Amino acid sequence: MHECPVQHVTMVIMQVQATFAGGLSEHLQAAGGANAGVAASLRESLGTASQLVDDLKADIHEGQNKLIQLAASKSE
């Protein structure tokens, strides 16, 4: 069984997000307190990136549902 392209894109986005978050966490631990301002900025950037990923996933899901509805209406 083949994966739906939308599901594949969603999985890739989630993998990128997880990898980025893990790398950021390691970097912040290594930076310690000396770079608190940079660390705070990176945390904020991660929050923004996470929100963008969540929005993209929602848009992909909505688009997939619209395509399914369109295909169903054309087959009637």
C-alpha positions in Angstrom: 0.0 0.0 0.0 1.4 3.4 -1.0 1.5 6.4 1.4 -0.6 9.4 0.6 1.7 12.3 -0.5 0.1 14.6 2.1 0.9 12.0 4.8 4.4 11.7 3.6 4.9 15.5 3.7 3.4 15.7 7.2 5.8 12.9 8.4 8.8 14.7 6.9 7.8 18.0 8.5 7.4 16.3 11.9 10.9 14.7 11.5 12.5 18.0 10.6 10.8 19.6 13.6 11.9 16.9 16.0 15.5 17.0 14.7 15.6 20.8 14.9 14.2 20.8 18.5 16.7 18.1 19.6 19.6 20.0 18.1 18.4 23.2 19.6 18.1 21.6 23.0 21.6 20.2 22.8 23.0 23.6 21.7 21.2 25.4 24.5 22.6 23.0 27.1 26.1 23.4 25.8 25.7 27.2 25.7 24.8 27.4 29.4 24.0 30.6 31.2 26.6 32.8 29.4 24.4 33.1 26.4 21.0 33.5 28.1 19.9 36.1 25.6 20.8 34.0 22.7 19.2 31.0 24.3 15.9 32.9 24.9 15.9 34.1 21.3 16.4 30.6 20.0 13.6 29.3 22.3 11.3 32.0 20.9 12.3 31.1 17.3 11.6 27.4 18.0 8.2 28.3 19.4 7.5 30.3 16.2 8.7 27.5 14.0 6.6 25.0 15.9 3.5 27.2 15.4 4.3 27.5 11.6 4.6 23.7 11.4 1.3 23.2 13.2 -0.3 25.7 10.9 1.1 23.9 7.8 -0.1 20.5 9.1 -3.6 22.0 9.5 -3.5 23.5 6.0 -2.3 20.2 4.5 -5.1 18.3 6.3 -7.7 20.8 5.2 -6.4 20.7 1.6 -6.5 16.9 1.6 -10.1 16.9 2.9 -11.1 19.4 0.1 -9.5 17.1 -2.5 -11.3 14.1 -1.2 -14.6 16.0 -1.2 -13.9 17.2 -4.8 -13.1 13.7 -5.9 -16.2 12.3 -4.3 -18.4 14.9 -5.9 -16.9 14.2 -9.4 -17.5 10.5 -9.1 -21.2 10.9 -8.4 
